[in-house]
Amino acid sequence: MPVLSSSGVQQFFIKDLESEVLVKCENRTTDTTRADVWLRDSLLEITADPDFRNEFDELEELGPKFNLTGASTVANGAIQEYAFSNIVPAGDYNICTLDVVLWTDFPLNSTQIRLETTSYQEADLVTRYTGQPVKWYRFADTIGFVPVPDKNYQVQARIYKMHPINDNLLNQTQILIGRNWNEVLVMMAVEKGFTELLQYEKAAAVHKLLHGDPKHPDRLGMIEGRKKRREKENWRMQAALRPIVRGYSAGRGN
């Protein structure tokens, strides 16, 4: 059974969805271990998919603040590239870097700017020079800054982490995404179950239920109907009050 968190919100675990998966997968009630694997794989698949990423802000987090080493010139010790792990919380895997900010007045950290994203190819077009960084780029397992820091700054990233999995006891993995996605997770696990059982027609039927029928693009699948959270948040930010539009002659002649 789901448990209550300290805030009174129900917490769901993989074990809470096992029975639903098994009932829908031809009532294979003895395959709980395999159901856990199907649910785990579905959870990782859906939370890592770029088409769904914006729906799961529960998996967004701030990285640690990290100090950049600056100097007047590169020859004097200014460092352009650093290990990417420095801006990722320990133990997490960064699926996507959402944002990087830089405090311009370290160590006071009262003023910050958001750095623009660039590529190492663009950074390599010019000779390295020092200044206040305005861009960041990724190269392998390093993060670089343009210009090279002319003094010490501090940066912090917002990242999108991989969904945590309890590898020691799989069915105790807590599901961190919204409860309205539980039904999708169950059906995705059922699809994986039918595929493992070599029942491809049933797997295809479940896939069509989840993603829609390509022959009927007007009929949305279960997943598409849930992709609304970030759109609603953006609407509230950009148009908090819906304007009232009246006709040209409204109120006249009465």
N, C-alpha and C positions, 0 to 999 in steps of 0.2 A: 504494500500500500504506500502511496505517496506520503511524505512527511511534511510538516510545517517548518519553515525557516523561522528565524528570530523575528522577522518582519511579518510573519503570518501568511506568507505566500507558499503555496504548495510546491514542493520540490519533487521532481520525477527522476527516477533512475531507470537504467536499461531493464532491470528486473521487473519493473512495473508494466512493461510493454511486451514481455515474453509471451504471455498467454494469448494476447490478441494476435500476435504474429502466427503462433502455432495453430490457432483455431482457423485462421484464414488460409493457412498453408496446409489444407487437408487434415486439420486436426491432429498434427504430429506432436502429441503432447509429451513425448519422451525426448524430444530434440532440443531441450532448453539451451544446451551449450552452443549448438549451431545457431539458434535464434539470437543468442547474444552476439555472435560474430556477425550475423547479417545486420543486426541493429547498429553495431559498432561501425561497420563499413558504410552503412547508409548515413549515419551521423557525420562521419568524416567526409563523405562524398558531398553531401548537401551544404555543409558549412564551408567547404573549400571551393565550391563552384562559384566563379566570378559572377554568374547570372543571379545568384541568390545572396551574395556577400553583404549587400547593403541592408538586408533584412535583419542581420544578426549583430546589432550593436552591443549585445552582451559579450561578444568576443573581441571587442576593441579595448585597448588599454594604453596607458601612458608608459613609456619606457623610462629608465633612470636618467637623471641629468648627467651629462658627460662633459668633461673639460677638454677644450681644444687648446693645443699648444701653439702660441703665436710668437712672432718675432718680426723685426723690421724687414728682414729679407729671408729667403729660403736658406741661404748659406749660413745665416745666423741661428738657424734652428727651427724655423717655422715648419709645421708639419701639415701636409695637405690631406693624407689618407690615414684612416684608422680602421681597426677591426670592427666589422659591423656588429659583432656581439656586444660591443660596449653600449649600444643604445637599445638593446633588447633585454627585457626582464629575464633573470636567470631561470633556466628550465623551460622557457617558452620557445616556440618555433614561429618565426615571423612569416606569415603568408603574404602579407602586403604591407608596405610602409605607407600610411595614409597621409602623414604630415611630418615636417621637421621644423621646429622653431629654434631661433637663436636669440639669446639675451645679449643686447648690445652693451650693457653696462655691468658685466660680471665683475665683482661678486655681488653687487647690489641686486641685480636681477629685477629691476623695476620696469624695464622696457624690453619688449621683444618684437621680432619680426618673423614672418613665415618665409622660409626659404623656398625658392622656386626649384622645380625638378629639371635636371638636365641630364646629359649622357656623358660618359667618359670620352666618347669620340669628339664631342663639342669642346670638352675641357682641354683636350689635347691639341686643339687648333691653335692655341696661343701659348706663348712662353709663360711659365708660372710666375705670377706676381702676387704681392701681398696686399691685403686690404680687408675690409669687413666682408665676410662671406655673404653672398646673396643667393647662391645656388648650391645644391647638393646633387651628387650622382652616386650610382652603385657600380662597383666593379668587383666581380667574384664575391669574396667575403669581406670586402672593404667598403667604406663609405668615404667619399671625398668631398671637398668644399672648394668653391670658386668665388672670389679669389682665395688664395692661401691665407689663413688667419694672420693678421699683422700684430695681434695681441691675443691675450687669453680670453676666450669666450666660453659660454656654456650652451650646449644644445640638448634638446629633448625631442623624442619622436612619439607620435601616435602610431600604433601598429595594429594590425589585425592578426591575432594569434590563432594557431590551430586549436580546435576543440580538445580540451584535456581528456585523456582516457585513463581509467584505472587499470593498468596492465596487470596488476597483481590479482585483482578480483573484478573481472570484466563487468559482471552484472551489477556491480556497485557504482559504476560510472554515472555521475549525475548529468542529466540532460540540461544544458544551460540555455537552450533556445526556447522561445515561447511555446506555451502549451498547445496553441493552435496548430503547431507543426507536428504534434505527436501522431496524428492520423497519417500524415505524409511519410513520416519515418517508418511507421508500421507497414504501409503499403510498399515502400521501397525495400524493406526487409523481406516482405513476401515475394516480391519480384526476384530478389537474389536467391530466395529459397527455392522457388520453382526452377530457376536456372540451374541451381546445383543439382536438383532432382531430375534434370534433363527434360522438364516439361515446358518446352519452349513456347508452345501456343498459349499456355496460361500466363507465362512470364510476359509475353508480348501483349496480352490483353490488359495486364496490370500496368505495363509501361504506357499504354495508350490512355488508361485512366489517369495516370499521373501527369503526363506531358501533353495530352491532347492528341487528337487524330489528325495527322497531316492531310488527310482527304477532306477534312472539315475544319479549316483554320479558324472559323468563327466559334468553335466549341472549345473553350479553354479547359485545360486539365486542372487537376487539383492544385498543383504547385503554382501555376500562374495566377490563380485567384487569390493567393496569399501574399503576393509580392506588392504590398501597398504601404508598408510602414514608412519607409524613407520618403516616398512620394507625399504622404500625408504630412510628415514633419516639414518638408520643404514648402508645402502649400501654406501651413500655419505661419511659417517664418516670412514668406513673401506676400501673403495676402491674409492677414489675420482677420480682417473684417471684409466680408463680401460686399462690394459696392451695390447700391440700389440704383438701377437704371430706370428712369421714367421717360415717357414719351414727351415730345416737344410741347404738346398742348395740355399736359397733365395739370389738373387743378383749375383750368380755365373754363369759363362758361357755366360754372355751377353756382 
